[in-house]
Amino acid sequence: MLLLTKSIFSIMIGFLVSAVLGFFIVPALKKMHVGQRISSYVGPNHKKKEGTPTMGGIIFILGTIITMAALLATGKVSFTSNLAIVLIVFIGYALIGFIDDFLSIRKHSNEGLTVYQKLFLQVLIAIVFFYIYMKNGGQTSFVVGTLHIDIEMGFIYGLFILLILVASSNAVNLTDGLDGLAGGISVIAMLAFALISLMVGYEDIGVFCLVLCGSIMGFLLYNTFPARVFMGDTGSLAIGGAMGAIAILTHRELTLIVVAGVPVIETLSVIIQTFSVQVLHKKAFLMTPLHHHFEKLGWKETDIVKMFWIVGLILAMAGILFGVWL
């Protein structure tokens, strides 16, 4: 009963803190003229959104940090090495996204950090992750009990960590293309990972997931259609990085593919499109990521978001079964 109360409390406080922060941050971002530049490639429906403030991920990032700090200070959650890793990845990827957004705004284009600059920063975070993980006796085996998979990876596990962090952060980033889409999918995925973490004995990580879940819900007050603010790379990279870190620490790497099924599908659509154009010289989709394909088919933005949320919820429920079963 105490755990249930703590869980509800975590979501509630995260939501309230973010909702209040958004009330002040959104107008502040407008005054600073940190508007998103929209490529004409995505069509007129998106072009009219140009000028909407970006970097709104600051809202739920600060909301999560403030709430977690309060819970740690009051002894409601214990500070562990696992929680330290999640916070480092979450804040580290938020900073990468913030720098990327800042440079994009400064250059008045959609080009921020180069691919190599991003990769270098992500490698640094992966090294810190791996160091703390190994120092505290983390296992370096890729294990899936029910499939009888147990592969000892040794120091190669550090590259495995980097791969998952880069893949998950970029997947959420690609999903962030419609008002409320990435935010809603992330709430569902984080709630699923919270339940998995709590059920397999990682209470500290579970509480973090719940706080982040509530904080993103508070952000969605300002991000659902018509969006008053976008999360930007600041928010999407932070969410994706945290999601990947949690999957690794709970040893549910395969579960991540199911729980984050929508971002995975969005990423696959881009890969398939690139392969089809370069090898077969024709498009597999009208436009990618996949949500833009449905826009080209004439679907309303809100209908696409609702459909993707429903698919995300179904996959998250399957992921919970899969994650606990493993």
Secondary structure, DSSP 8 states (H G I E B T S, - for coil): -HHHHHHHHHHHHHHHHHHHHHHHHHHHHHHTT-B----GGG-HHHHTTTT-B--THHHHHHHHHHHHHHHHHTTSS---HHHHHHHHHHHHHHHHHHHHHHHHHHHTSS--S-HHHHHHHHHHHHHHHHHHHHHTT---EEEEGGGTEEEE-GGGHHHHHHHHHHHHHHHHHHHTTSTTHHHHHHHHHHHHHHHHHHHTT-HHHHHHHHHHHHHHHHHHHHHSSS-S---HHHHHHHHHHHHHHHHHHTT-HHHHHHHTHHHHHHHHHHHHHHHIIIIISS-SSSSSSHHHHHHHTT--HHHHHHHHHHHHHHHHHHHHHHHHH-
